[in-house]
């Protein structure tokens, strides 16, 4: 059991947030724990494992297969806002201050020696953090982004339902109904697990984070001086069984002719631009970093398949006739073929 004693100020500051990075990390743990990943994660797992096996750019994420049962919170930082993007959180990871790294690594010395898996963060902090963030970004784009629009919709619905319950009934009622393996017996919040730990959260903020990849696993982050984060299983994980967003190959066997022609990321951007959108809107809907979306847009503009125009203070991107033809003649047929089975 993990028992967390909450005082009244902490309970009164209960908030709910999403964390794309926490979901990514939880998905890695899911792959590591299960040789045969259960429903509804099987299709996603086949693709994710292929990416981990074949894509050199994602190799740094193997760190999460090597860490002990607990790990420093800076490797999965508490979200700073209620709805950060993956780009926001990777920048947060890159910018982890040296004193935070040093303080959190202090508990991972055995016999005076720091566990080997964590030594790069002590000895070459900036390069180690950047390497990890780059690997996480590559893994996100390949393994999570195709599913993120559906995941984000499910998480938004979960947050809305919990926020309404919090506003209407208060934190006591919210915690009492949060999860069947979370027990609320004031002032103690108990996470039913096989390990034994006890913590106190006095004059802090309780942050609840639903995760699609939790599969019932519960966790808490205790290193932050002002926040106690508790993660739990979100509703809506079944969206993963429905496959990735149209236009992005989800399995090695899937054939997407538009992706073969222009690349998977650019194919996703082209399909999304059936409705004109800003770079920010594309980033959010596709789950890609803004810099990645900007790179794809620059290439599509240069190819003459996308146009750029200003609408007040916003810059909108839309399909040129050539882009519409690509999506209509190539993209739609391949998308339909991919999901007819």
FENRA-V638924 format. One record per residue. SS is DSSP state (A for helix, B for strand, O for the rest). OMEGA is omega in whole degrees, -180 to 180 (NA if undefined). Layout:
ss->(SS:SS)
omega->(OMEGA:OMEGA)
//
This chain:
ss->(O:B:B:B:B:B:O:A:A:A:A:A:O:O:B:B:B:B:O:A:A:A:A:A:A:A:A:A:A:A:A:A:A:O:O:O:O:O:O:O:O:A:A:A:A:A:A:A:A:A:A:A:A:A:O:A:A:A:A:A:A:A:A:A:A:A:O:O:O:O:O:O:A:A:A:A:O:O:O:O:O:O:B:O:O:A:A:A:A:A:A:A:A:A:O:O:O:A:A:A:A:A:A:A:A:A:A:A:B:B:O:O:B:B:O:A:A:A:A:A:A:A:A:O:A:A:A:A:A:A:A:A:A:A:A:A:A:A:A:A:A:A:A:A:A:A:A:A:A:A:A:A:A:A:A:A:A:A:A:A:A:A:A:A:A:A:A:A:A:A:A:A:A:A:A:A:O:O:O:O:O:B:B:B:B:O:O:B:B:B:B:O:O:O:O:O:B:B:B:B:B:O:O:O:B:B:B:B:B:B:B:O:O:O:O:O:O:O:B:B:B:O:O:O:O:O:B:B:B:B:B:B:B:O:O:O:A:A:A:A:A:A:O:O:O:O:O:O:O:O:O:O:O:O:O:O:A:A:A:A:A:A:O:A:A:A:A:A:A:A:A:A:O:O:O:O:B:O:A:A:A:A:A:A:A:A:O:O:O:A:A:A:A:A:A:A:A:A:A:A:A:A:O:O:O:B:B:B:B:B:B:O:O:B:B:B:B:B:B:O:A:A:A:A:A:A:A:A:A:A:A:A:A:A:A:A:A:A:A:O:O)
omega->(169:-178:-178:178:-177:173:-175:178:179:179:-179:-179:179:179:-179:-180:170:179:177:-178:178:177:177:-178:179:176:176:178:178:177:-176:-176:-170:173:175:-176:-176:172:8:-170:-170:-176:177:-176:178:-180:-178:-180:175:180:180:-177:-168:-174:-179:-176:-176:-175:-180:-178:176:174:-175:173:-174:-177:176:-176:172:-179:178:-178:-177:177:176:-167:176:-179:-177:178:-177:-177:-180:170:176:178:177:-174:177:174:176:178:-180:-175:-180:-177:-179:-179:177:178:-177:-178:-176:178:-174:-177:-176:173:177:-177:180:-179:176:177:-172:-176:-177:-174:179:-178:174:-170:-177:-169:-173:-179:-180:179:179:180:180:-180:178:179:178:179:180:180:177:-177:-175:-169:-175:-175:180:-178:-169:179:179:177:-178:178:179:179:178:178:178:-180:180:-180:-179:179:177:178:179:-179:-174:-170:179:-174:180:-180:179:-178:-179:-177:-172:-175:-176:176:172:-177:178:176:-171:7:-173:173:-176:172:-176:-179:-177:-180:-179:175:175:-180:173:175:-178:179:177:173:177:-179:179:-175:176:-179:176:-174:-175:-174:177:178:-179:178:173:178:-170:-174:-177:-177:-173:-173:168:-178:176:178:-180:-178:177:165:169:179:-179:179:180:179:-178:179:-178:177:179:177:178:-177:-178:179:-180:-175:-176:179:178:-173:178:178:177:-176:-172:-176:-175:-179:-180:176:179:179:179:-179:-180:-176:167:170:-179:-175:174:176:-180:-180:177:180:-178:-175:-178:-178:179:177:179:180:178:179:180:179:179:-179:180:180:-179:175:-179:180:178:-180:179:176:-178:178:-180:176:-173:179:-177:173:-178:174:-180:-179:165:176:179:177:176:179:178:-178:-176:-173:-177:-172:-175:-180:-178:179:180:-180:-175:-172:175:-180:NA)
//
